[in-house]
Amino acid sequence: MPELPEVEVTRLSFADRIAQARVTGVRVGKALRWSLGCQPESLLGQRVLGVRRRGKYLLVDLDQGLLLWHLGMSGSLRFSDDRSAPQAHDHFDLDTDRGLLRLNDPRRFGAVVYADSQDSPQAQKLLGHLGVEPLGSEFDAQRFHLGLKQRRTAIKQVLLAGEVVVGVGNIYASEALFLAGIRPTLRADRVSRPRADKLRRAIVDVLARAVQKGGSTLRDFSNADGQQGYFQLEAMVYDRAGEPCRVCGNLIRQLRQGQRSTYYCAICQKA
């Protein structure tokens, strides 16, 4: 699943090129997770003002309203001058005078949704519950620790929920917890203030490095230019069960939390 770094990498790969483009065509293919929420022809002639990100959502601002894009489990975007016929898994096209933005999503858990504004009910239904942005200035130690103190579930599950801090997906939660030396099963409300600050800094470090590496390509992720990511090649614990820890040499362990695989080192992450 594309996580925050992959979504940010995707945004960076086309945001400047599509800015100020005029919408010249819209094609809606097979039904996605949510409906578009407007008549496709109502988007014609609108100008793209810019592209932002909120958590795992891309927000394409228009003259009137915005489009919220979610890549779901297997989605990816392409932005190019290639206007060849859509293939089986190409489900949404936004054509502009600067190129075609196309959503490919084999599993169709992604979506493109129109909203009048970011404060509208349509947008708030998707964005209103999201926690603080981890790469923004509002992700401070006090606020993060307070959020953890209010949760009595495992710290890994709290990170994945996205209500305290948004966008720390499965790969990056395992990596950040390793870097902070925190066992993924530790209850969130038992994380001390100093350890919470260490975890906060680890989250920022891991996500920033992932963006620099182009995200993680485990199966088929690539950005809007078709380029793959390489962060997975330097993962310390993720998907390395049975391999030696890069720090202490102890074998990396794997467990299941909320139907997701978690990876950790029992020596480096004692508690």
C-alpha positions as CSV (number, residue, x, y, z in Angstrom):
1,M,0.0,0.0,0.0
2,P,1.4,3.5,-0.8
3,E,2.1,5.2,2.4
4,L,2.9,8.9,3.2
5,P,6.4,8.9,1.6
6,E,5.1,7.3,-1.6
7,V,2.2,9.8,-1.8
8,E,4.6,12.7,-1.2
9,V,7.1,11.4,-3.8
10,T,4.2,11.1,-6.2
11,R,3.1,14.7,-5.5
12,L,6.6,16.0,-6.0
13,S,7.0,14.2,-9.3
14,F,4.1,16.1,-11.0
15,A,2.9,19.0,-8.9
16,D,5.0,21.7,-10.6
17,R,4.2,20.4,-14.1
18,I,0.5,20.4,-13.6
19,A,0.2,23.8,-11.8
20,Q,-1.8,26.3,-13.8
21,A,-3.0,23.6,-16.3
22,R,-6.5,23.9,-17.7
23,V,-8.7,20.8,-17.5
24,T,-9.6,19.7,-21.0
25,G,-11.2,16.3,-20.4
26,V,-12.3,13.8,-17.7
27,R,-12.8,10.1,-18.1
28,V,-14.3,7.9,-15.4
29,G,-13.8,4.2,-15.8
30,K,-14.8,1.3,-13.5
31,A,-16.2,2.2,-10.1
32,L,-13.7,3.0,-7.4
33,R,-14.0,2.9,-3.7
34,W,-16.0,6.1,-3.6
35,S,-17.9,8.0,-6.4
36,L,-16.5,11.2,-7.9
37,G,-19.3,13.2,-6.4
38,C,-19.9,15.6,-9.3
39,Q,-20.6,15.4,-13.0
40,P,-17.3,14.9,-14.8
41,E,-18.1,17.6,-17.4
42,S,-18.4,20.2,-14.5
43,L,-14.6,20.0,-14.2
44,L,-14.0,21.1,-17.8
45,G,-12.3,24.4,-18.1
46,Q,-11.2,24.6,-14.5
47,R,-7.6,25.5,-13.8
48,V,-5.3,23.5,-11.5
49,L,-4.0,25.9,-8.8
50,G,-1.7,23.4,-7.1
51,V,-1.2,20.0,-5.5
52,R,-1.0,19.5,-1.8
53,R,-0.9,16.4,0.5
54,R,-2.8,15.6,3.7
55,G,-1.8,12.3,5.1
56,K,-2.1,9.8,2.3
57,Y,-4.5,12.0,0.3
58,L,-3.4,14.2,-2.6
59,L,-5.4,17.4,-2.8
60,V,-5.6,18.9,-6.3
61,D,-6.9,22.5,-5.9
62,L,-9.0,23.9,-8.7
63,D,-10.5,27.3,-9.5
64,Q,-13.7,25.9,-7.8
65,G,-13.3,23.2,-5.2
66,L,-10.7,20.4,-5.2
67,L,-10.2,16.8,-6.1
68,L,-9.1,14.4,-3.3
69,W,-7.0,11.5,-4.7
70,H,-6.4,8.3,-2.7
71,L,-4.2,5.5,-4.1
72,G,-5.8,2.8,-2.0
73,M,-3.9,-0.6,-1.8
74,S,-2.4,-0.7,-5.2
75,G,-2.9,2.6,-7.0
76,S,-0.4,4.8,-8.8
77,L,-0.5,8.0,-10.9
78,R,1.1,8.9,-14.2
79,F,1.4,12.4,-15.6
80,S,2.6,12.6,-19.2
81,D,1.8,13.5,-22.7
82,D,0.9,9.9,-23.5
83,R,-2.8,9.8,-24.3
84,S,-3.0,6.3,-25.5
85,A,-6.1,4.2,-24.9
86,P,-6.6,3.3,-21.2
87,Q,-5.7,-0.2,-20.1
88,A,-7.8,-2.6,-18.0
89,H,-6.7,-1.0,-14.7
90,D,-6.7,2.7,-15.7
91,H,-9.9,4.0,-14.0
92,F,-9.7,7.8,-14.0
93,D,-8.1,10.3,-16.4
94,L,-7.8,14.1,-15.8
95,D,-6.7,15.5,-19.1
96,T,-5.1,19.0,-19.1
97,D,-3.4,21.2,-21.6
98,R,-0.1,20.3,-19.9
99,G,-0.5,16.5,-19.8
100,L,-2.7,13.6,-18.7
101,L,-3.0,12.6,-15.1
102,R,-4.1,8.9,-15.0
103,L,-5.0,6.7,-12.0
104,N,-4.1,3.0,-12.4
105,D,-5.5,0.8,-9.6
106,P,-5.7,-2.9,-10.1
107,R,-7.6,-3.5,-6.8
108,R,-9.8,-0.4,-7.1
109,F,-9.5,0.6,-3.4
110,G,-8.4,4.0,-4.5
111,A,-10.7,7.0,-5.3
112,V,-11.0,10.5,-6.7
113,V,-13.6,12.6,-4.9
114,Y,-14.7,16.2,-5.7
115,A,-15.4,18.6,-2.8
116,D,-16.5,22.2,-2.8
117,S,-13.7,23.1,-0.3
118,Q,-11.5,21.4,2.3
119,D,-14.0,22.3,5.0
120,S,-17.0,20.8,3.2
121,P,-18.7,17.7,4.6
122,Q,-17.4,15.6,1.7
123,A,-13.8,16.5,2.4
124,Q,-14.1,16.4,6.2
125,K,-15.5,12.9,6.0
126,L,-12.2,11.8,4.6
127,L,-9.8,14.2,6.3
128,G,-11.4,15.3,9.6
129,H,-10.2,12.4,11.7
130,L,-6.5,12.6,10.6
131,G,-3.8,13.4,13.1
132,V,-1.0,15.9,12.9
133,E,1.3,15.8,9.9
134,P,4.6,14.2,10.9
135,L,6.8,16.3,8.6
136,G,5.2,19.6,9.7
137,S,6.1,22.0,12.5
138,E,3.0,21.1,14.5
139,F,4.4,17.6,15.2
140,D,5.9,18.6,18.6
141,A,7.0,16.5,21.5
142,Q,4.4,17.6,24.1
143,R,1.4,17.1,21.7
144,F,2.7,13.7,20.6
145,H,3.3,12.5,24.2
146,L,-0.2,13.7,25.3
147,G,-1.8,11.8,22.4
148,L,0.1,8.6,23.4
149,K,-1.0,8.9,27.0
150,Q,-4.6,8.8,26.0
151,R,-4.2,5.4,24.2
152,R,-4.1,2.1,26.0
153,T,-3.3,0.0,23.0
154,A,0.0,-1.2,21.5
155,I,2.2,1.7,20.3
156,K,2.5,0.1,16.8
157,Q,-1.3,0.0,16.5
158,V,-1.6,3.7,17.6
159,L,0.9,4.8,15.0
160,L,-1.0,2.9,12.2
161,A,-4.4,4.3,13.3
162,G,-3.4,7.8,12.1
163,E,-5.3,9.7,14.8
164,V,-2.3,10.9,16.8
165,V,0.1,11.3,13.9
166,V,-1.0,10.6,10.3
167,G,0.7,8.6,7.6
168,V,3.1,6.4,9.6
169,G,2.3,3.2,7.7
170,N,3.3,-0.4,8.4
171,I,6.8,-0.2,7.0
172,Y,7.7,3.1,8.6
173,A,6.2,2.3,12.0
174,S,8.4,-0.8,12.3
175,E,11.5,1.2,11.2
176,A,10.8,4.1,13.5
177,L,10.2,1.9,16.6
178,F,13.4,0.1,15.9
179,L,15.3,3.4,15.6
180,A,13.7,4.6,18.9
181,G,14.5,1.2,20.7
182,I,10.8,0.7,21.6
183,R,9.1,-2.7,21.5
184,P,6.0,-2.6,19.1
185,T,3.8,-4.3,21.7
186,L,4.5,-1.7,24.4
187,R,1.3,0.1,25.4
188,A,1.2,3.6,24.1
189,D,0.3,5.2,27.4
190,R,3.4,3.6,29.0
191,V,5.8,5.4,26.7
192,S,7.7,8.0,28.8
193,R,8.1,11.6,27.7
194,P,11.8,11.2,26.8
195,R,11.1,8.0,24.8
196,A,8.1,9.6,23.1
197,D,10.4,12.4,21.9
198,K,12.9,9.9,20.7
199,L,10.2,8.1,18.8
200,R,8.9,11.4,17.4
201,R,12.4,12.2,16.0
202,A,12.7,8.7,14.7
203,I,9.4,9.0,12.8
204,V,10.5,12.3,11.2
205,D,13.9,10.8,10.3
206,V,12.5,7.6,8.8
207,L,9.8,9.4,6.7
208,A,12.2,12.1,5.5
209,R,14.8,9.5,4.4
210,A,12.0,7.5,2.7
211,V,11.0,10.6,0.7
212,Q,14.6,11.2,-0.3
213,K,14.9,7.6,-1.5
214,G,11.7,7.8,-3.6
215,G,9.6,5.8,-1.2
216,S,9.5,2.0,-1.0
217,T,8.7,-0.3,-3.9
218,L,7.7,-3.6,-2.5
219,R,5.5,-4.7,-5.4
220,D,4.5,-2.2,-8.0
221,F,4.8,1.4,-6.6
222,S,6.3,4.1,-8.9
223,N,5.9,7.8,-9.0
224,A,4.1,9.9,-11.6
225,D,7.2,9.5,-13.9
226,G,7.3,5.8,-13.5
227,Q,10.3,5.8,-11.2
228,Q,10.6,3.2,-8.4
229,G,11.6,3.8,-4.7
230,Y,14.6,2.4,-2.9
231,F,14.1,2.9,0.8
232,Q,13.3,-0.8,1.3
233,L,16.9,-1.6,0.4
234,E,18.1,0.0,3.6
235,A,15.3,-1.2,6.0
236,M,16.7,-2.2,9.4
237,V,13.9,-4.6,10.3
238,Y,11.0,-4.5,7.9
239,D,10.5,-7.8,5.9
240,R,13.8,-9.1,7.4
241,A,12.4,-11.9,9.7
242,G,15.1,-14.5,10.4
243,E,17.9,-12.2,9.2
244,P,20.5,-10.8,11.5
245,C,20.0,-7.4,13.0
246,R,22.2,-4.8,11.4
247,V,23.1,-3.5,14.8
248,C,23.5,-6.4,17.3
249,G,23.3,-9.5,15.0
250,N,20.3,-11.0,16.8
251,L,17.8,-12.5,14.4
252,I,14.9,-10.2,13.5
253,R,11.5,-11.4,14.7
254,Q,8.1,-11.2,13.2
255,L,4.6,-11.1,14.8
256,R,1.1,-10.2,13.8
257,Q,-0.6,-7.1,15.1
258,G,-4.1,-6.2,13.8
259,Q,-3.6,-8.6,10.8
260,R,-0.4,-6.7,9.8
261,S,3.1,-8.1,10.0
262,T,5.4,-6.4,12.5
263,Y,9.2,-6.8,12.5
264,Y,11.5,-6.0,15.5
265,C,14.8,-6.9,17.2
266,A,14.3,-8.3,20.7
267,I,17.7,-7.1,21.8
268,C,17.6,-3.5,20.4
269,Q,13.9,-3.1,21.3
270,K,13.8,-4.5,24.9
271,A,10.8,-2.6,26.1
